[in-house]
């Protein structure tokens, strides 16, 4: 198993509101908990994509506190302590910071694959090769690795990544320096991005070591690290829920892209050729 060679942990982000699929997706049961394609929900499919790579004890699911029972119902394999309910919505930087602090406390300095719970990804084999290639690079050379999806259209609903120089080819997977993040474009800008051949869609999936992402969080969002560190010190104690609530109340909501990735040094783009749909 890969974790024998890489101290790998998977974090599945499952706290989204899923408004795009309304009315099928509701506030009480957003799209990651729905069976939209086949006989498994999107959350279950996200788990299935990594289930043969890593033990359930090394998979964390971060979700909204109100969805914890749904996660437990749909993923009974995951230990209860690994299902983390965020008490208040504070966007993705809070979730990433909390996950990194928990992973560092529980597993040392692991490579963390931060994945999504509500995307369609096929084929699984190519996705796994891409993930493991990124994990090896993160382990060996450091840096923040983001999965860039080859665009099939000038979609205006996605953010874009501008690739720079190719820095490696690992197991057939191409790695590039990342020049910049671009917000969701208008149609003409989207056409220009696709025509240039330099841009990928931003998938919102990342691979990094706990130490590397926490270093950047300390630099750009020190309040997140300070407040959540106080809570994580009480992980698996009777005071955990209250400490986490108090910490989240102090955080300002910001995405990991805007709060960290757009400003960070040593960001890489992993060219991901698998089918991906948000």
C-alpha positions as CSV (number, residue, x, y, z in Angstrom):
1,X,0.0,0.0,0.0
2,X,1.3,3.5,-0.8
3,X,1.2,4.6,2.8
4,X,4.1,2.3,3.6
5,X,6.3,4.5,1.4
6,X,4.5,7.8,2.0
7,X,3.0,9.0,5.3
8,X,-0.2,9.7,3.4
9,X,-3.5,11.0,4.9
10,X,-6.6,11.8,2.9
11,X,-8.9,14.7,3.9
12,X,-12.4,14.7,2.2
13,X,-14.0,18.1,2.3
14,X,-17.8,17.4,2.6
15,X,-19.2,20.6,4.1
16,X,-20.6,22.3,0.9
17,X,-24.1,23.6,0.7
18,X,-24.6,22.1,-2.8
19,X,-27.0,24.8,-4.0
20,X,-26.2,24.2,-7.7
21,X,-28.3,21.0,-7.7
22,X,-31.4,22.6,-6.1
23,X,-34.1,21.3,-5.8
24,X,-32.6,17.8,-5.6
25,X,-29.9,19.2,-3.4
26,X,-31.2,21.0,-0.3
27,X,-29.8,22.7,2.7
28,X,-30.6,19.6,4.8
29,X,-29.1,17.2,2.3
30,X,-26.7,18.8,-0.2
31,X,-25.5,17.1,-3.3
32,X,-22.6,15.2,-1.8
33,X,-25.1,13.0,0.1
34,X,-27.3,12.3,-2.9
35,X,-27.3,9.3,-5.2
36,X,-27.1,11.1,-8.5
37,X,-25.0,8.6,-10.6
38,X,-25.2,4.9,-10.0
39,X,-25.8,3.2,-6.7
40,X,-23.4,5.3,-4.5
41,X,-23.6,8.9,-3.3
42,X,-21.0,11.4,-4.4
43,X,-19.5,11.3,-0.9
44,X,-19.3,7.5,-1.0
45,X,-17.7,7.6,-4.5
46,X,-15.1,10.0,-3.1
47,X,-14.3,7.5,-0.4
48,X,-14.3,4.6,-2.9
49,X,-11.7,6.4,-5.1
50,X,-9.1,6.1,-2.3
51,X,-10.3,3.1,-0.3
52,X,-7.8,0.7,-1.9
53,X,-4.9,3.2,-1.3
54,X,-5.2,3.9,2.4
55,X,-6.8,2.5,5.6
56,X,-10.0,4.2,6.8
57,X,-8.1,5.3,10.0
58,X,-6.1,7.6,7.8
59,X,-9.1,9.3,6.1
60,X,-10.6,12.4,7.7
61,X,-13.9,13.8,6.6
62,X,-14.6,17.5,7.4
63,X,-18.2,18.5,7.1
64,X,-20.7,20.9,8.7
65,X,-21.7,19.8,12.2
66,X,-25.3,19.2,11.1
67,X,-24.1,16.7,8.5
68,X,-22.1,14.5,10.8
69,X,-24.9,11.9,11.2
70,X,-25.2,11.7,7.4
71,X,-21.5,11.1,7.0
72,X,-21.5,8.4,9.7
73,X,-24.5,6.7,8.0
74,X,-23.0,6.8,4.5
75,X,-19.4,6.0,5.5
76,X,-19.6,3.6,8.5
77,X,-16.0,2.5,7.8
78,X,-14.6,5.9,9.0
79,X,-13.8,6.1,12.7
80,X,-16.1,8.6,14.5
81,X,-13.1,10.7,15.6
82,X,-12.2,11.2,12.0
83,X,-15.5,12.8,11.1
84,X,-15.0,16.4,12.1
85,X,-18.1,18.6,12.3
86,X,-17.4,22.3,11.7
87,X,-19.7,24.3,14.1
88,X,-20.0,27.4,11.8
89,X,-19.4,27.9,8.1
90,X,-16.1,29.7,7.7
91,X,-15.1,28.7,4.1
92,X,-12.4,26.4,3.0
93,X,-9.3,28.0,4.6
94,X,-10.7,27.2,8.0
95,X,-11.3,23.6,7.0
96,X,-7.9,23.2,5.5
97,X,-6.1,24.7,8.5
98,X,-8.1,22.5,10.9
99,X,-7.4,19.4,8.9
100,X,-3.6,20.2,8.7
101,X,-3.4,20.8,12.5
102,X,-5.3,17.6,13.3
103,X,-3.1,15.6,10.8
104,X,0.1,17.0,12.3
105,X,-1.1,16.1,15.8
106,X,-2.2,12.6,14.9
107,X,0.2,11.5,12.2
108,X,3.4,13.6,12.5
109,X,4.1,15.5,9.3
110,X,2.1,13.5,6.7
111,X,1.4,14.2,3.1
112,X,-2.2,15.4,3.0
113,X,-4.4,14.8,-0.1
114,X,-7.2,17.3,0.3
115,X,-10.1,16.1,-1.9
116,X,-13.7,17.0,-2.7
117,X,-16.8,15.1,-1.8
118,X,-19.1,16.3,-4.5
119,X,-17.3,16.0,-7.8
120,X,-17.5,13.3,-10.5
121,X,-14.1,11.9,-11.4
122,X,-13.3,9.1,-13.9
123,X,-11.4,6.9,-14.5
124,X,-10.4,6.1,-11.0
125,X,-7.1,4.5,-12.0
126,X,-5.9,7.6,-13.6
127,X,-7.0,9.7,-10.7
128,X,-5.1,7.5,-8.3
129,X,-1.9,7.7,-10.4
130,X,-2.2,11.5,-10.4
131,X,-2.8,11.7,-6.7
132,X,0.2,9.4,-5.9
133,X,2.5,11.3,-8.3
134,X,1.6,14.5,-6.5
135,X,2.0,12.8,-3.1
136,X,5.5,11.6,-4.0
137,X,6.5,15.1,-5.2
138,X,5.1,16.7,-2.1
139,X,7.0,14.3,0.1
140,X,10.3,14.6,-1.8
141,X,10.4,18.2,-2.9
142,X,7.8,20.0,-0.8
143,X,5.5,22.7,-2.2
144,X,1.8,23.1,-2.6
145,X,0.4,20.9,-5.4
146,X,-3.0,21.7,-7.0
147,X,-4.8,19.5,-9.5
148,X,-5.4,21.4,-12.7
149,X,-8.0,20.0,-15.0
150,X,-7.5,20.2,-18.8
151,X,-10.4,22.4,-20.0
152,X,-12.8,21.1,-22.5
153,X,-14.7,24.4,-23.0
154,X,-14.3,28.1,-22.0
155,X,-16.4,27.5,-18.9
156,X,-17.2,30.6,-16.9
157,X,-18.2,28.7,-13.8
158,X,-14.7,27.6,-12.8
159,X,-11.5,29.4,-11.7
160,X,-8.4,28.9,-13.8
161,X,-4.8,28.2,-13.2
162,X,-2.0,29.5,-15.5
163,X,0.8,27.0,-15.9
164,X,4.4,28.0,-16.2
165,X,7.5,25.8,-16.9
166,X,7.3,22.0,-16.7
167,X,9.2,20.9,-13.6
168,X,8.8,17.1,-13.8
169,X,7.1,14.1,-15.4
170,X,6.4,11.4,-12.8
171,X,4.8,8.1,-13.8
172,X,3.5,9.9,-17.0
173,X,2.0,12.7,-14.9
174,X,3.2,16.2,-15.8
175,X,4.0,18.8,-13.1
176,X,4.3,22.5,-13.8
177,X,5.1,25.6,-11.8
178,X,2.0,27.6,-11.3
179,X,2.1,31.3,-12.3
180,X,-1.2,32.5,-11.0
181,X,-4.8,31.8,-10.1
182,X,-7.5,33.5,-12.1
183,X,-11.0,34.1,-11.0
184,X,-14.0,32.9,-12.9
185,X,-13.7,34.7,-16.3
186,X,-16.3,36.1,-18.7
187,X,-16.8,34.0,-21.9
188,X,-14.3,35.9,-24.0
189,X,-11.5,35.6,-21.4
190,X,-12.4,31.9,-21.0
191,X,-11.9,31.4,-24.8
192,X,-8.6,33.1,-24.6
193,X,-7.5,30.9,-21.7
194,X,-8.4,27.7,-23.5
195,X,-6.9,28.8,-26.8
196,X,-3.5,29.7,-25.1
197,X,-3.0,26.1,-23.9
198,X,-1.5,27.4,-20.7
199,X,-4.6,27.3,-18.5
200,X,-6.3,24.6,-16.5
201,X,-9.5,24.6,-14.6
202,X,-9.0,24.9,-10.8
203,X,-10.4,21.7,-9.3
204,X,-10.1,22.7,-5.7
205,X,-8.1,19.6,-4.8
206,X,-4.6,19.8,-3.3
207,X,-1.7,17.8,-2.1
208,X,0.9,19.1,0.5
209,X,2.6,18.1,3.7
210,X,1.1,19.3,6.9
211,X,4.2,21.3,7.6
212,X,4.2,23.1,4.2
213,X,0.6,24.2,4.2
214,X,0.8,25.3,7.9
215,X,3.9,27.3,7.1
216,X,1.9,29.2,4.5
217,X,-1.1,29.5,6.7
218,X,1.1,31.0,9.5
219,X,2.4,33.6,7.0
220,X,-1.0,34.6,5.4
221,X,-3.7,33.6,8.0
222,X,-1.9,33.5,11.3
223,X,-5.2,34.0,13.2
224,X,-6.5,30.8,11.8
225,X,-3.5,28.9,13.0
226,X,-3.5,30.4,16.4
227,X,-7.2,30.0,17.2
228,X,-7.5,26.5,15.7
229,X,-4.3,25.3,17.4
230,X,-5.9,26.1,20.8
231,X,-8.8,23.9,19.9
232,X,-6.8,21.1,18.4
233,X,-4.8,20.8,21.6
234,X,-8.1,19.5,23.1
235,X,-8.7,16.9,20.3
236,X,-10.3,13.7,21.6
237,X,-11.1,15.3,25.0
238,X,-14.5,16.1,26.5
239,X,-13.8,19.8,25.8
240,X,-13.2,19.4,22.0
241,X,-16.7,20.5,20.8
242,X,-16.8,23.7,22.9
243,X,-13.2,24.6,22.0
244,X,-13.8,24.1,18.3
245,X,-16.9,26.3,18.5
246,X,-15.1,29.1,20.3
247,X,-12.2,28.9,17.8
248,X,-14.5,29.1,14.7
249,X,-16.4,32.0,16.1
250,X,-13.1,34.0,16.0
251,X,-12.3,33.2,12.3
252,X,-13.2,35.4,9.4
253,X,-14.5,33.4,6.4
254,X,-12.0,33.1,3.5
255,X,-11.3,30.5,0.9
256,X,-8.0,28.7,0.8
257,X,-7.5,29.9,-2.8
258,X,-7.8,33.6,-1.9
259,X,-6.4,33.4,1.6
260,X,-3.3,31.3,0.8
261,X,-2.8,29.8,-2.6
262,X,-2.9,33.0,-4.6
263,X,-0.1,34.4,-2.4
264,X,2.0,31.4,-1.6
265,X,5.4,30.5,-2.9
266,X,6.3,27.2,-4.5
267,X,2.9,26.3,-5.9
268,X,2.8,23.6,-8.5
269,X,0.1,22.4,-10.9
270,X,-0.4,18.7,-11.5
271,X,-1.8,18.3,-15.0
272,X,-4.8,16.1,-14.4
273,X,-6.3,14.4,-17.5
274,X,-9.0,12.4,-15.8
275,X,-12.7,13.4,-16.4
276,X,-13.8,15.9,-13.7
277,X,-17.1,17.6,-13.2
278,X,-18.2,19.8,-10.4
